[in-house]
Each structure stands twice: as structure tokens, then as C-alpha cells.
Amino acid sequence: MNPLLLALLGALLIPLFVSTWRMSLFGLGLQGLIMAAIAYPGLQPMSSAPSWLSIIDLALVRGILAPLALYTVLRAQGAPARNDVISANLFSWTLALGTILVGFNFSESLVSEAGESQTLVAVAVAGVLLGFLVLASAVSPFSQMIGALRVENSIALLELSGDHHSSFGLQLAMLAILVATIGFFRWYLATLEASESEGESAPDGLTL
Amino acid sequence: MNPLVLVMLPTLLGMGVASPWLRPHARVLLVGTALVVSVLAFVHALLPSSELWLGGYVRSDATSRLFLTLINPIFLGISVYVASRLTATPALHVGLGRFVGLALTFLGASNAVVLGNHLLVQWIALEVTTLVAAPLIVRPGVGRSRLASWRYLLFSSVALSLVLIGFVCLGRAMEGAGHEPSFFIDRLLELDVVGAGPWGKPGLALAIFGLGTKLGLAPMYTWLPDAYDEAPPAVTALLGAVQFNAALVLLLRVVQVYRPSNAALVTNELLTLGLGSMVVSAISIIATRNMKRLIAYGAINHAGVIAIGLAIGKGTTYGVLIYVISNAFIKAILFLTAGKIKAHYRTKDTREISGLIKDLPYSGVFLLVGTLALLGFPPFGSFFGELLILSALVSSGHLYVFSLFCVVITITFVATGRTIFPMIWGVSKKSQSWPEQTFLAGSPKIAFFVVLVVLGLYIPPSISSLLEQVAASLEGS
């Protein structure tokens, strides 16, 4: 197996067992950076705008901006270190490992020839499934955000496995959507905690 | 006429509201833009023009013409409602600029979904509608609305992620079949078989499931009652009558392109989602005591009926389209009326609201009419549409589905009537002084009501012809 894909699998799996929000964000950032490293050889020579945009998307936005945006909020809030993105028990851990196996088995039916392409699809499918496992287990908005961003990252990996490349305009629009989504996640993370303590303070009639 | 103006005009003006020159005129800008865009949508529908624009990314066909003439007038009606609320309650001017900016951008993006000739362009535009709608759900100072807004954004993001995974898989399916991967709808329609092979089935299943979630179909429907309940009435109407149809257009395009190669998958998945949604909504309608949630569950029921109609395909599409149009106007009437009722009684609890026909006669009548249309009574278009779907279920041999459909719709009818009718006809519990309702405030609902009745009694030949063209294109004939 390609060492980068092995590292990516680690970045997907390890933060699930080390239940701290810092590790979750570190794992998320690492996923983006490793994906950028995987994509880099295929983008050579780096002379076109779409190639640069891909690197900005993977390395800068997914690798640095997304985790940093959430990190600054949690640090400002003084959030407790522990955060279980999936329940910390044997059942959940077995489920996570089983999900990886399902991803690898499923990829065999999608890509018949064994090789790097099959492994890339397997890791992407496993990433999507793990993202959904996090979403299904998560109660806190932060963990739900981690789940949603994991799914987004795995879709980007799945896109890397194909030959189809969108036009520059579409790529740019999708990147803008991702950045806006991260911005919204940051805003909700900063304000949701306060909203739990708010009641129905606005007069009922005063609404459009 | 270049249809791009329907996207650019509201979007640019929506952004322009941020400027200090336009902000004081936000109300006029909202209604004026909605009016101009509605007129342009009708002009676009009436005057045949070139099919493709902007390098093929934008397409003007029967489906886009139909849905543009549906969502833009509804947006205009909602704008007039907002303007009348502002006249009655000047305090609502606070934050109006933000509302108008987001709402106009929402309209531009919704039009982009309808006009898109590229599945990814439509996906991007639908994401934009989601991102601008999320802050609209938040009511300042109401914590629950922020939580509902977060749930809406989360579920929508997940739903649209599923759709994107589906599209990526469908692109790989094209590669596998030896075609150049493309998401241009006109090119996909020219190919005999797309979306087959090992990538095709999971891709299509995920795309339909994701869009079903965006439409509020079971099992991932829980965001919908929360968002519809907590959002201001005008925003709920935008979500239910405008965004729903934008998402539906994307589903129609996906079904149109990929049904020929995966007919059984499309039918079975849509039937399962549709029936599941109808059952879930019936149970929820029995359980709820919240007026806005009840209407929201009614909306889930309607989404289920539409999914079942789409699942059958041949022979039902004309009925489905009439049902879709009726559904949009019904939701707009009911949610705008619910806002008025809530503002009067200061509660959404159905047990606390009684004697509406005396306290708020106009709202009482609109709630009655909307409920009868919601339940599929004649002479409304929903009755006609439902009848066509039911007859197609029998003629296509789906007798089990037909039976379950009838049982669930009966339960829904009894449960809804049991809750709504005492609200309208019951003894007044609380009579408050309330400024008389102006014609301006009631005019959008009157207009929506007229359309509902016209759809049930007499469909003008030009509209019928447009519906037939859309049905033919969706059925591939």
C-alpha cells in the first residue's frame, strides 16, 4: 500500500480513538495535507490555474483553514480537552474498524483491478463511512461538524480517484461553497453554546 | 430574452442592499425586484428563445419555464406579505436589510438551480440557497431558532454531500462505459445509457437519497419540522414553496437522465422514500399539538405523494406536476396564515387556538381553504393531481402501494381535521384587538387561492400544453 494512503487511513482512524478535540482537528488537517501530497504528482507541471486551485483547496482550506477556524473558537471558549466524536467503548471502536473493512470490500466491487486506484477508492469509501459513523454518534455540534468535514474530505479524495476534472469556474465555485460552509460552522460553534441558555426572549409577534 | 437576468438581477441587488444607498429602500427593492423578476419569468415562458446559454451551462426548456413561472410569483407573494407586515409593525424594520439581501440572493440561486443545464452547477446553486437560508431561520434572541438553523444546515450539508458523492460515482460510471465524463444534461440525454455498471447504481441511489433528504423525505426528515417551526413565517414559506421546488427540479433532472438505465432502482427507491414519508407524517400529525409543525408534517406527506408519483413515471407525470404546483401554493398560504395566527394568539399550541373564524375571519378562511387543499379536496388542484396519481397506481399494477396510500391518506385526513377544524369553528377563547387586515396583506393569499382553484377546475390551454411538454420530457417520450 502507498505510504501516503496508509498515513491517510491513520489520520482517519486514530483521532476516533484519542478522544480530544485537538486530536480531531489535527486529524482533519492532516487529512487535507496528505490528500494534497497524494494529488500533487498528478497536478504536475503546476502551470495551470486549476492545479493551483486544487492545492489551495486541499492543503490550505482543508488542511489548515478548516481546523484552524474551529480551533480558535474552542480555544477562546476554553473547551474541556476531552471530546468523544464517537462513543468511547469497544462497540464503537469495533464498528469503526468494521467500517474500514466494509470500505475495502466495497471498493473491490467498484474497481475490479487490484492496485493503487482500488486502494484510493477503498480509503475514500472508508472515510465517507467513518464520517457518517461520526455523524450518527455525535451529539455535540462540534462532533457533528467534524463528521460533516470528514465526509467532505473523503468526497475530495474520491474525486481524485477519477479522470474527470471540473472546469476552473466550477472548481472555484465549489471551493467558495466549502469556505462559506466552514465560515458558517465557525459561527454556529461560537454561538450555539450561548443559544442553549437563551429562552424565547423575543416577543412572538415580532417576526417576518 | 437571456434567462440569466433572472439569476443575476436578484443576486446583484441582494448584494447591493449591503450598501448604505440601497439599504433604506430595502422594502421597495424586495417587492420591486420580485415583481420585475416575476414579469420576466412570464415573458421568458411565453417567448420561445434559444435553448442554451453561457456555454451550455444554462438551459431554457419546458421544465425551467414551468418552474420559473411557479417560484418567482410565489416569491413575489411572500415579498408582498413581508411588506404588509412591515407596514403593520414598523419595529420589524430592524434587520430588514439583512433579510432582503439574503432573500434576493436566495431567489437568484433558486432560479439558477431551475435554469442549470449542468448537474454540478445546479448542485452549487442549491448549496447557495441552503447557505443563505440558514441565517434567515435564526430569529434574534431566540436560542431554539439557532439550533433549528444549525440542524437545517447540518442535514442539508450531509444531504448535498450524498448527492455530490452520487454525482462523482455517476461520473466514474461514464468513464467505465467509455464515455467522456460529463454532467451537461443535454449531452447526458443524448446518450442511450448512462449511470450503469458498478459505479452507476450506488451513485444514483445516493443522489436520489440525498435529494430526498433535501426535500424532507423520510428517513432523514427531522430537520424539516424543526426549521419550519422555528423560522419566521415568510422564511418558512420560502423554504417550503421556493427551495423545495428548486431541489425538486434537480431530482427531476436526475430521474430524467438516469431512469432509462436504472428504472427499477429509481422506482423502488422513490416508492420506499415516498411511502415511508407518508406513514411518518401521518403518525406525527396525530401526535403533534403544534400548528406550524402540523403543517410541516403535511408538507412531508405531500413530498411523499410527489415521490410516489415520480416513482411510477409513465402516465403520472402530468398529475405529479399539477400536484407540485398546488403543493407550492398550499404551503405558501398555510405558512403565511400560520404566522398571522401565531402573532395574534402568541402561541402555536393548537389546543389554545379556537374560534378563528370569529377572531381572525380572513385567517380562519385561509386556514380552512389551505387545509382542504392540503388534504386533497375538490375543487383544488391537489385533488386533481392526487386523483391522477392514484389512477396511475392502479393502472400500473401497484395495488399494494395504492391500498397503503389510501389508508395513510385517510388517517392523515382524520388526524388533520381533528386538530384544525376545532381551531377554526371552536368557541373563541381569547378575543384581542387586532388591526384590520388590509387588502395588501391578504392579496398574496387570495392570488394563491385563485391559482389553486383554477388548477382544479380549468387549466388554461397554454399551461396545460406546458405541463404536457414537461411531462413528455420527463417521461422520455
Boltz contact constraints between the chains, C-beta under 6 A:
constraints:
  - contact:
      token1: [A, 109]
      token2: [B, 198]
      max_distance: 6.0
  - contact:
      token1: [A, 110]
      token2: [B, 198]
      max_distance: 6.0
  - contact:
      token1: [A, 144]
      token2: [B, 154]
      max_distance: 6.0
  - contact:
      token1: [A, 148]
      token2: [B, 157]
      max_distance: 6.0
  - contact:
      token1: [A, 151]
      token2: [B, 161]
      max_distance: 6.0
  - contact:
      token1: [A, 155]
      token2: [B, 164]
      max_distance: 6.0
  - contact:
      token1: [A, 155]
      token2: [B, 165]
      max_distance: 6.0
  - contact:
      token1: [A, 158]
      token2: [B, 168]
      max_distance: 6.0
  - contact:
      token1: [A, 159]
      token2: [B, 168]
      max_distance: 6.0
  - contact:
      token1: [A, 162]
      token2: [B, 171]
      max_distance: 6.0
  - contact:
      token1: [A, 162]
      token2: [B, 172]
      max_distance: 6.0
  - contact:
      token1: [A, 163]
      token2: [B, 175]
      max_distance: 6.0
  - contact:
      token1: [A, 164]
      token2: [B, 171]
      max_distance: 6.0
  - contact:
      token1: [A, 164]
      token2: [B, 181]
      max_distance: 6.0
  - contact:
      token1: [A, 170]
      token2: [B, 120]
      max_distance: 6.0
  - contact:
      token1: [A, 173]
      token2: [B, 124]
      max_distance: 6.0
  - contact:
      token1: [A, 177]
      token2: [B, 127]
      max_distance: 6.0
  - contact:
      token1: [A, 180]
      token2: [B, 131]
      max_distance: 6.0
  - contact:
      token1: [A, 188]
      token2: [B, 150]
      max_distance: 6.0
  - contact:
      token1: [A, 192]
      token2: [B, 150]
      max_distance: 6.0
  - contact:
      token1: [A, 195]
      token2: [B, 143]
      max_distance: 6.0
  - contact:
      token1: [A, 195]
      token2: [B, 146]
      max_distance: 6.0
  - contact:
      token1: [A, 198]
      token2: [B, 143]
      max_distance: 6.0
  - contact:
      token1: [A, 200]
      token2: [B, 142]
      max_distance: 6.0
  - contact:
      token1: [A, 201]
      token2: [B, 141]
      max_distance: 6.0
  - contact:
      token1: [A, 202]
      token2: [B, 139]
      max_distance: 6.0
  - contact:
      token1: [A, 202]
      token2: [B, 141]
      max_distance: 6.0
  - contact:
      token1: [A, 202]
      token2: [B, 142]
      max_distance: 6.0
  - contact:
      token1: [A, 204]
      token2: [B, 346]
      max_distance: 6.0
  - contact:
      token1: [A, 205]
      token2: [B, 343]
      max_distance: 6.0
  - contact:
      token1: [A, 206]
      token2: [B, 91]
      max_distance: 6.0
  - contact:
      token1: [A, 207]
      token2: [B, 139]
      max_distance: 6.0
  - contact:
      token1: [A, 207]
      token2: [B, 232]
      max_distance: 6.0
  - contact:
      token1: [A, 208]
      token2: [B, 82]
      max_distance: 6.0
  - contact:
      token1: [A, 208]
      token2: [B, 85]
      max_distance: 6.0
  - contact:
      token1: [A, 208]
      token2: [B, 232]
      max_distance: 6.0
  - contact:
      token1: [A, 208]
      token2: [B, 234]
      max_distance: 6.0
